Amino acid sequence: MAFPFMRSFIFLFLYRYARLIVNLWSFYTFKPIPIPENPKLTGQDVTVIVPSLEGDGDELVETIRTILDNEPFELLLVTITANRVKAEKMLERMPAYNSRIRLFTITHPNKRRQMTRAIPEVRTKITIFADDDVSWPRTALPWILAPFDTDERYGGVVTCQRLRRAVNPTFSERIWNFLGALYLERRNFDCAATTHMDGGVPCLSGRTVAYRTTILQAEPFTEAFTNEEWWFGKYQLNADDDNFITRWMVSHGWETYIQYHPEVEVQTTLENNSKFLKQCARWSRSNWRSNLTSMFSERDIWYRQPWSTYAVHLTTLSPPALLGDLLLIYLCHKATETLDGDVHGFAMRALGLWMFVSKFIKLMGHYRRYPADFLLLPVSILFGYFHGAIKIYAVVTLNVTAWGSREGADANDAERMRKRSDTERQKKQPRLSSMYPLNKVAWPPSGFASIA
């Protein structure tokens, strides 16, 4: 009677933890691509595009200053028309950098269209997208360029990220910052591990990411990027921009890389209040939409990045952590209950210890830097279980394509994130059929995420 339980326990244990064991080895043996002795690419080959909703503010000033201290060719700031005057006044206060900045605007807030407003203006080989709340170290640019210099197959390079820790935070802010810092730590770990295994990067995060300009300026990319739809063409996406470009790299044969190194560590901010939960819900929705599209519509990852498919994409379909833990405990109990009492007790204690260690082992980099945060470990574990509820909430609200946590980012734009009429979709249909090869069957028939 115990044998079927043992077999089920072993299968579930290996499915859940093989990725952790292999990724631990992969992460700790990962090495960034070093800067060449005689690099062909320099800062003069780089243009940085910064989409910004407000077009002003201390964080944006810090972003522009730290980016231009790396001496790229120029920086293209794209905001909305209503905030143009504010942006111009901000730039007037930065005379030392003004000559290397060009300002553009669009009518309505739409990150993808802000990006594509500036892309045709780029005159350099490499384009970098950066959010308006990041800080670059002075050593960032040579490290970002190193993979492009090393191998022409690299089309996208992303940086590692850390949370910019708040000064004198309140207790609640410290808790939210702690959770945000672990989110970024987990992202760095997963990206470095999967990159080392098969070149897969779960998401080329738009906080700071570089691409070959020729990829972005190609007409098919612009058409697809600004007209991505979700759920059989009913909703047009503005969010999920970095997930789209990540999939585009894979489906068009480009290699990607994460430069995980202290000298290319970009600092950023996350919400330090309950809005962090809205960010988590948006990230979870993005993962659902993008991973389902990767696995069942485009399907390139199955043969190009098999390890990343198992270690990252399939986790979307895994049960929430709390249910998985309870099922493992139940199966272990049933599989060993007929054995000697000491053996049964040892098996249960060993499983409990392993499950506890697995909750923080890949976050040890954070705890080494901030040992006092180890006292908050119970908060991390409990939030991990709570995140299962967020994951379930996300999948039943996939029709929500708004940013959610950014006030004003979803306001009054008839060109995006709206339910499209049958008439509109019929008008778009000829273009859709012309962009997909006839031998590439989408799943479901109309595609989870389609190109309008």
VEXVO-930211 format. One line per field, with one value per residue (C-alpha): z, y negated, x negated; residue number from 1; residue in one letter. Coordinates in pm, whole numbers. Example, Ala and Ser with C-alpha at 12.3 -4.5 7.8 and 13.67 -1.06 7.14 Angstrom:
// residues 2
Z = c(780, 714)
Y = c(450, 106)
X = c(-1230, -1367)
tido = c(1, 2)
marvex = c(A, S)
// end
This chain:
// residues 452
Z = c(0, 73, -263, -474, -213, -222, -599, -600, -328, -518, -841, -678, -473, -780, -992, -730, -616, -907, -1049, -719, -681, -1040, -1034, -715, -890, -1205, -1015, -814, -1122, -1341, -1470, -1650, -1988, -1918, -2082, -2384, -2368, -2689, -2710, -3046, -2888, -2662, -2507, -2838, -2982, -2724, -2703, -2387, -2406, -2084, -2096, -1814, -1714, -1506, -1700, -1380, -1021, -808, -908, -1277, -1224, -1049, -1330, -1599, -1404, -1338, -1694, -1855, -1616, -1809, -2122, -2376, -2708, -2599, -2391, -2536, -2276, -2375, -2169, -2238, -2391, -2072, -1886, -2154, -1981, -1655, -1840, -2016, -1687, -1530, -1817, -1783, -1430, -1567, -1795, -1761, -1927, -2142, -2467, -2468, -2404, -2655, -2538, -2709, -2616, -2708, -2638, -2406, -2147, -2315, -2242, -2562, -2779, -2580, -2656, -3025, -3050, -2971, -3140, -3496, -3361, -3250, -3453, -3268, -3286, -2935, -2773, -2397, -2230, -1872, -1629, -1476, -1121, -1165, -1068, -1268, -1130, -1325, -1445, -1598, -1968, -2056, -1887, -2073, -2405, -2340, -2470, -2788, -2841, -2780, -3003, -3275, -3186, -2872, -2938, -2580, -2256, -1920, -1593, -1238, -1001, -635, -435, -335, 41, 208, 456, 804, 696, 921, 1038, 772, 500, 609, 569, 221, 120, 250, 33, -267, -217, -206, -525, -706, -542, -661, -1011, -1025, -910, -1163, -1456, -1384, -1330, -1643, -1856, -1753, -1826, -2171, -2238, -2126, -1941, -1785, -1862, -1999, -1741, -1879, -1574, -1770, -2080, -2403, -2757, -3100, -3264, -3592, -3411, -3267, -3583, -3803, -3920, -3819, -3462, -3436, -3580, -3345, -3038, -3060, -3146, -2917, -2815, -2547, -2517, -2877, -2975, -2724, -2528, -2646, -2415, -2290, -1992, -2042, -2282, -2154, -2171, -2533, -2635, -2445, -2646, -2966, -2904, -2862, -3157, -3391, -3310, -3096, -2787, -2461, -2149, -1798, -1676, -1311, -1156, -888, -1142, -1349, -1058, -1119, -820, -845, -635, -571, -383, -6, 93, 11, -357, -364, -370, -684, -840, -749, -908, -1227, -1241, -1187, -1465, -1695, -1612, -1682, -2015, -2137, -2018, -2162, -2491, -2489, -2410, -2612, -2885, -2996, -2852, -2951, -2592, -2583, -2812, -2772, -2391, -2248, -1901, -1870, -1981, -1692, -1434, -1503, -1743, -1613, -1259, -1376, -1389, -1057, -756, -498, -251, 44, -142, -274, 73, 229, -46, 0, 376, 325, 68, 283, 585, 392, 226, 554, 811, 790, 849, 1182, 1399, 1406, 1027, 983, 1226, 1063, 716, 830, 1011, 715, 477, 708, 737, 361, 292, 545, 393, 43, 144, 176, 25, -306, -125, 76, -119, 34, 386, 364, 270, 533, 815, 1028, 764, 857, 1150, 891, 740, 882, 697, 374, 424, 510, 215, -10, 94, 58, -291, -392, -341, -554, -826, -822, -821, -1116, -1333, -1282, -1363, -1677, -1854, -1642, -1860, -1674, -1483, -1163, -935, -1144, -1112, -1447, -1655, -1768, -1824, -2127, -2409, -2673, -2858, -2592, -2321, -2435, -2539, -2916, -3123, -3367, -3650, -3547, -3523, -3867, -4014, -3860, -3969, -4309, -4145, -3882, -4136, -4338, -4039, -3931, -4144, -4256, -4101, -3755, -3578, -3285, -2968, -2889, -3250, -3220, -2999, -2638, -2743, -3107, -3329, -3459)
Y = c(0, -233, -175, -397, -674, -637, -652, -962, -1125, -1065, -1199, -1516, -1572, -1543, -1760, -2037, -2026, -1903, -2255, -2402, -2163, -2207, -2582, -2615, -2450, -2657, -2986, -2939, -2836, -3114, -3374, -3700, -3767, -3976, -4308, -4252, -4395, -4588, -4640, -4731, -4885, -5189, -5432, -5618, -5315, -5337, -5531, -5508, -5542, -5636, -5626, -5837, -5910, -6223, -6355, -6508, -6428, -6353, -5987, -6074, -6330, -6061, -5816, -6060, -6165, -5811, -5699, -5993, -5953, -5627, -5845, -5694, -5875, -6027, -5980, -5999, -6094, -6018, -6149, -6256, -6588, -6710, -6685, -6830, -7167, -6997, -6786, -7089, -7275, -6973, -6953, -7324, -7250, -6995, -7206, -6968, -6690, -6884, -6862, -6482, -6462, -6478, -6507, -6347, -6324, -6127, -6225, -5946, -5741, -5417, -5267, -5064, -5363, -5581, -5330, -5307, -5686, -5702, -5385, -5534, -5826, -5600, -5638, -5390, -5013, -4945, -5067, -5048, -5082, -5208, -5279, -5626, -5507, -5329, -5417, -5290, -5236, -5420, -5085, -4957, -5033, -4834, -4526, -4565, -4588, -4293, -4014, -4212, -4258, -3891, -3724, -3864, -3610, -3805, -4024, -4120, -4175, -4242, -4361, -4232, -4444, -4538, -4732, -5082, -5055, -5328, -5564, -5550, -5343, -5282, -4925, -4860, -5013, -4787, -4482, -4584, -4671, -4334, -4152, -4363, -4302, -3926, -3946, -4102, -3859, -3565, -3714, -3751, -3392, -3245, -3448, -3366, -2996, -2943, -3155, -2929, -2614, -2683, -3057, -3120, -3438, -3425, -3793, -4064, -4315, -4660, -4828, -4825, -4610, -4646, -4532, -4554, -4850, -4666, -4427, -4706, -4918, -4635, -4704, -4360, -4418, -4760, -4629, -4333, -4523, -4799, -4567, -4267, -4127, -3888, -3643, -3582, -3943, -4101, -4298, -4501, -4496, -4790, -4608, -4301, -4490, -4323, -3977, -4040, -4138, -3839, -3604, -3790, -3722, -3349, -3312, -3502, -3308, -3561, -3469, -3659, -3702, -3843, -4022, -3922, -4118, -4391, -4641, -4621, -4610, -4850, -4984, -5038, -5105, -4904, -4998, -5015, -4992, -4780, -4877, -4615, -4356, -4519, -4495, -4126, -4068, -4245, -4048, -3724, -3808, -3889, -3553, -3367, -3542, -3525, -3172, -3024, -3198, -3072, -2713, -2661, -2924, -3003, -2687, -2779, -2744, -2368, -2297, -2615, -2639, -2305, -2357, -2706, -2566, -2319, -2545, -2862, -2838, -2517, -2654, -2874, -2560, -2423, -2433, -2710, -2651, -2577, -2306, -2158, -2145, -1985, -1725, -1634, -1597, -1379, -1155, -1117, -1026, -767, -621, -567, -508, -128, -141, -138, -434, -577, -556, -722, -1001, -1055, -1076, -1335, -1546, -1528, -1640, -1926, -2042, -2025, -2220, -2486, -2522, -2540, -2851, -3064, -2881, -3068, -3400, -3362, -3643, -3889, -3750, -3765, -4134, -4212, -3953, -4134, -4058, -3689, -3774, -3848, -3498, -3397, -3695, -3569, -3215, -3333, -3571, -3285, -3095, -3404, -3459, -3139, -3326, -3613, -3361, -3220, -3571, -3662, -3372, -3450, -3819, -3783, -4015, -4296, -4434, -4761, -4849, -4878, -5020, -5326, -5612, -5770, -5500, -5358, -5677, -5753, -5591, -5455, -5291, -5044, -4805, -4812, -4552, -4548, -4523, -4240, -4493, -4606, -4249, -4165, -4463, -4339, -3977, -3994, -4127, -3854, -3575, -3731, -3748, -3384, -3102, -2860, -2566, -2725, -2629, -2849, -2714, -2786, -2833, -3212, -3233, -3343, -3639, -3732, -3998, -4244)
X = c(0, -293, -462, -229, -268, -647, -653, -431, -643, -967, -819, -683, -1000, -1224, -994, -994, -1354, -1567, -1550, -1668, -1961, -2082, -2024, -2230, -2523, -2464, -2437, -2755, -2955, -2812, -3057, -2972, -3126, -3439, -3513, -3743, -4094, -4032, -3656, -3508, -3199, -3214, -2970, -2957, -2779, -2500, -2175, -1965, -1586, -1407, -1025, -882, -527, -592, -891, -1029, -1126, -1432, -1441, -1442, -1719, -1924, -1854, -1966, -2275, -2401, -2331, -2510, -2804, -2861, -2908, -2668, -2625, -2294, -1981, -1630, -1368, -1009, -719, -360, -260, -90, -423, -650, -690, -788, -1043, -1192, -1229, -1398, -1647, -1721, -1837, -2087, -2310, -2606, -2402, -2158, -2354, -2331, -1956, -1673, -1313, -1014, -648, -338, 20, 131, -63, -164, -504, -529, -445, -683, -957, -872, -852, -1223, -1350, -1355, -1560, -1846, -2165, -2387, -2442, -2312, -1990, -1937, -1598, -1602, -1321, -1300, -1380, -1713, -2069, -2366, -2716, -2985, -3119, -2795, -2827, -3144, -2995, -2665, -2851, -3083, -2852, -2772, -3145, -3217, -2960, -2734, -2466, -2380, -2079, -1985, -2177, -2015, -2169, -2145, -1937, -1923, -1671, -1776, -1733, -1530, -1692, -1534, -1232, -936, -879, -614, -834, -1118, -894, -781, -1139, -1257, -1002, -1095, -1467, -1406, -1203, -1500, -1744, -1534, -1520, -1899, -1943, -1700, -1834, -2199, -2127, -1919, -2152, -2439, -2239, -2095, -2110, -1754, -1663, -1314, -1259, -1486, -1370, -1308, -1462, -1789, -1831, -2028, -1947, -2099, -1931, -1874, -1637, -1426, -1415, -1290, -934, -796, -914, -750, -426, -417, -534, -274, 15, -21, 316, 435, 722, 823, 761, 999, 740, 443, 143, -58, -207, -433, -662, -980, -822, -726, -1079, -1222, -1001, -1089, -1459, -1391, -1155, -1389, -1703, -1891, -2092, -2047, -2259, -2252, -2562, -2558, -2844, -2874, -3007, -2690, -2448, -2160, -1972, -1597, -1289, -975, -660, -717, -352, -49, -85, -359, -80, 58, -288, -303, 38, -73, -398, -204, 41, -250, -408, -85, -30, -388, -471, -152, -226, -586, -491, -176, -156, -512, -675, -1034, -1155, -1093, -1388, -1595, -1583, -1460, -1607, -1459, -1125, -1128, -1293, -1092, -802, -646, -641, -355, -140, -266, -30, -81, -365, -138, 52, -272, -427, -118, -101, -468, -424, -115, -284, -596, -384, -182, -492, -678, -403, -437, -813, -992, -890, -1243, -1269, -932, -1022, -1361, -1204, -950, -1212, -1451, -1178, -1080, -1442, -1495, -1176, -1282, -1631, -1484, -1290, -1604, -1903, -1894, -1855, -2175, -2342, -2096, -2132, -2511, -2493, -2228, -2255, -1996, -1733, -1758, -1533, -1262, -1285, -941, -792, -946, -812, -462, -457, -568, -257, -40, -180, -2, 325, 192, 105, 458, 606, 384, 497, 865, 807, 596, 838, 687, 408, 352, 36, 238, -32, -120, 124, 202, 32, 366, 563, 780, 587, 821, 531, 432, 546, 905, 1153, 1155, 1468, 1530, 1511, 1161, 1036, 1176, 995, 669, 712, 536, 221, 230, 238, -43, -279, -256, -399, -130, -311, -322, -2, 98, 255, 533, 651, 673, 363, 334, 122, 156, 12, 267)
tido = c(1, 2, 3, 4, 5, 6, 7, 8, 9, 10, 11, 12, 13, 14, 15, 16, 17, 18, 19, 20, 21, 22, 23, 24, 25, 26, 27, 28, 29, 30, 31, 32, 33, 34, 35, 36, 37, 38, 39, 40, 41, 42, 43, 44, 45, 46, 47, 48, 49, 50, 51, 52, 53, 54, 55, 56, 57, 58, 59, 60, 61, 62, 63, 64, 65, 66, 67, 68, 69, 70, 71, 72, 73, 74, 75, 76, 77, 78, 79, 80, 81, 82, 83, 84, 85, 86, 87, 88, 89, 90, 91, 92, 93, 94, 95, 96, 97, 98, 99, 100, 101, 102, 103, 104, 105, 106, 107, 108, 109, 110, 111, 112, 113, 114, 115, 116, 117, 118, 119, 120, 121, 122, 123, 124, 125, 126, 127, 128, 129, 130, 131, 132, 133, 134, 135, 136, 137, 138, 139, 140, 141, 142, 143, 144, 145, 146, 147, 148, 149, 150, 151, 152, 153, 154, 155, 156, 157, 158, 159, 160, 161, 162, 163, 164, 165, 166, 167, 168, 169, 170, 171, 172, 173, 174, 175, 176, 177, 178, 179, 180, 181, 182, 183, 184, 185, 186, 187, 188, 189, 190, 191, 192, 193, 194, 195, 196, 197, 198, 199, 200, 201, 202, 203, 204, 205, 206, 207, 208, 209, 210, 211, 212, 213, 214, 215, 216, 217, 218, 219, 220, 221, 222, 223, 224, 225, 226, 227, 228, 229, 230, 231, 232, 233, 234, 235, 236, 237, 238, 239, 240, 241, 242, 243, 244, 245, 246, 247, 248, 249, 250, 251, 252, 253, 254, 255, 256, 257, 258, 259, 260, 261, 262, 263, 264, 265, 266, 267, 268, 269, 270, 271, 272, 273, 274, 275, 276, 277, 278, 279, 280, 281, 282, 283, 284, 285, 286, 287, 288, 289, 290, 291, 292, 293, 294, 295, 296, 297, 298, 299, 300, 301, 302, 303, 304, 305, 306, 307, 308, 309, 310, 311, 312, 313, 314, 315, 316, 317, 318, 319, 320, 321, 322, 323, 324, 325, 326, 327, 328, 329, 330, 331, 332, 333, 334, 335, 336, 337, 338, 339, 340, 341, 342, 343, 344, 345, 346, 347, 348, 349, 350, 351, 352, 353, 354, 355, 356, 357, 358, 359, 360, 361, 362, 363, 364, 365, 366, 367, 368, 369, 370, 371, 372, 373, 374, 375, 376, 377, 378, 379, 380, 381, 382, 383, 384, 385, 386, 387, 388, 389, 390, 391, 392, 393, 394, 395, 396, 397, 398, 399, 400, 401, 402, 403, 404, 405, 406, 407, 408, 409, 410, 411, 412, 413, 414, 415, 416, 417, 418, 419, 420, 421, 422, 423, 424, 425, 426, 427, 428, 429, 430, 431, 432, 433, 434, 435, 436, 437, 438, 439, 440, 441, 442, 443, 444, 445, 446, 447, 448, 449, 450, 451, 452)
marvex = c(M, A, F, P, F, M, R, S, F, I, F, L, F, L, Y, R, Y, A, R, L, I, V, N, L, W, S, F, Y, T, F, K, P, I, P, I, P, E, N, P, K, L, T, G, Q, D, V, T, V, I, V, P, S, L, E, G, D, G, D, E, L, V, E, T, I, R, T, I, L, D, N, E, P, F, E, L, L, L, V, T, I, T, A, N, R, V, K, A, E, K, M, L, E, R, M, P, A, Y, N, S, R, I, R, L, F, T, I, T, H, P, N, K, R, R, Q, M, T, R, A, I, P, E, V, R, T, K, I, T, I, F, A, D, D, D, V, S, W, P, R, T, A, L, P, W, I, L, A, P, F, D, T, D, E, R, Y, G, G, V, V, T, C, Q, R, L, R, R, A, V, N, P, T, F, S, E, R, I, W, N, F, L, G, A, L, Y, L, E, R, R, N, F, D, C, A, A, T, T, H, M, D, G, G, V, P, C, L, S, G, R, T, V, A, Y, R, T, T, I, L, Q, A, E, P, F, T, E, A, F, T, N, E, E, W, W, F, G, K, Y, Q, L, N, A, D, D, D, N, F, I, T, R, W, M, V, S, H, G, W, E, T, Y, I, Q, Y, H, P, E, V, E, V, Q, T, T, L, E, N, N, S, K, F, L, K, Q, C, A, R, W, S, R, S, N, W, R, S, N, L, T, S, M, F, S, E, R, D, I, W, Y, R, Q, P, W, S, T, Y, A, V, H, L, T, T, L, S, P, P, A, L, L, G, D, L, L, L, I, Y, L, C, H, K, A, T, E, T, L, D, G, D, V, H, G, F, A, M, R, A, L, G, L, W, M, F, V, S, K, F, I, K, L, M, G, H, Y, R, R, Y, P, A, D, F, L, L, L, P, V, S, I, L, F, G, Y, F, H, G, A, I, K, I, Y, A, V, V, T, L, N, V, T, A, W, G, S, R, E, G, A, D, A, N, D, A, E, R, M, R, K, R, S, D, T, E, R, Q, K, K, Q, P, R, L, S, S, M, Y, P, L, N, K, V, A, W, P, P, S, G, F, A, S, I, A)
// end
